[in-house]
Amino acid sequence: MDVYESALDLIGGTPLVRIRSAGAAAVYAKLEYLSVGGSAKDRIGRRMIEQAEKDGLLGPGGTVVEATSGNTGVGLALVAAEKGYRTVLVVSDRVSREKVDTLRAFGAEVVVKPSNRPREHPDHPMRFAAHLAETTPGGWLANQYDNPANPEAHYLTTGPEIWRQTHGRVTHLVSCIGTGGTISGAGRYLKEVSGSAVQVIGADPASSVYAGGDGRPYFIEAAGHFVHPDTAQDVWPTSYQRDVVDRVVPVADRQALDTLRQLARTQGLLVGGSSGTALAAAHQVAAGAGADAVVVVVLPDSGRQYLSKYFNDAWMLGLGFLDGDASGARVADAVTEDSRTSPLPYLTTRTTVGEALAALRARAGAGADAVLPAGPCPTSSDRRPMAPELTGSVTLAALESALHDGTAAPSDPLADHLEPPLLAFGYGEPAEDAVGRLAGHTHSTAVVLRDGCAEALITSSALRAALPTRH
Ligand SMILES: Cc1ncc(COP(=O)(O)O)c(C=O)c1O
């Protein structure tokens, strides 16, 4: 019979499919979403669990614990389910609803923790998972970030599959870097088998630190490395073996999103955000390579888990990733040239009340509404805050009255006197919608977002002025 004995036999073994690309080089995508659990992480779920069993760390009645953005959770949960282990997964609240529901469907228990905690905080998913594994009898922490079985899974399966499938003709491997397991394992295998002829190229969200970014937030889930501003010492996973990687290409979120939306519409492949990042980098690599080049790009998961985000026009528009309908008045039409070109005043929660007052007064003097967004990150004139960093706001009136009442002192950290964040609109949203939403809000000032980043402040009167006059 042409059958498989268990789900474990359907892990990996994914196909390569040709992707149309501008250059002469051939680009093939490795469709990891066709693995049984829907991602590249099935491979490491199996390998990490089986290695732990061999090492005597996991046995009958045991509990698999991990902090995971979702896919590793599925990989672990499906292997654990098949083998009869309990699974507890800790995820951050940035992870999409669909991913959490999928984990629960596999029988895993899911604990959701806030995403805006530094690594040292006991509620940081990784810290919390480690504590849980230690305090649960029979608990074992998979620890994909620092588990040698993670890159090894790709060394033993992904790399050899690519070599076999291309009959040894692969010249470039392109992969995202999250834990670094895929690129390190598959990359090391391909380097070894080709006598170092294969070029190994990382693809990274532009603000992630792997490609030299400053670690600020980005919108592509599961790829790259974000650094919380309060992190004392940034630590890179040991699953990422940098010596294997020849270079890392930064890819802006917008480019990644455009690439993956385009791929679904023109080539019938529905893939996730990190696949968009990887594929955008692969197109760049292919454009610079010769006609004999065979570029293989790993696409880690399916777009089905991101239907409410990357494939949702309202989500894209709200963050300023789409131009919107240019035939009507858009938020962008109400942004003055002045506010577009002068840096957005932005306060960090570490500034003092005295410093905040000085900034607010300067802005009030310039005739602008004296409301400023505030958040945790330090910023500079060329570093505008990203939407997730806009965690609060302050007004001149509120701070002045707090000083007057004695409930605030000039040396107080601003964090103690924050009001709720300003509303934010994508630049392509209809101006009329923005006017309506702003009408019900405390402040008549809002933030305009472009590519997920605060571009300007806007007032309700400017928005109304941009609307066509009705006769
Ligand atoms: C969707 C997705 N893309 C990319 C990655 C990164 O792969 P790796 O952890 O092997 O570097 C992951 C892993 O977390 C993932 O789930």
The ligand as an ORCA input file, in Angstrom:
! r2SCAN-3c Opt
* xyz 0 1
  C       7.216     31.669      9.986
  C       8.651     31.594     10.368
  N       9.539     32.166      9.580
  C      10.847     32.161      9.862
  C      11.331     31.574     10.992
  C      12.793     31.590     11.262
  O      13.394     30.332     11.114
  P      14.574     29.918     12.059
  O      14.066     29.964     13.481
  O      14.954     28.538     11.674
  O      15.675     30.889     11.890
  C      10.423     30.995     11.858
  C      10.875     30.472     13.116
  O      10.506     30.868     14.202
  C       9.052     30.972     11.545
  O       8.130     30.423     12.345
*
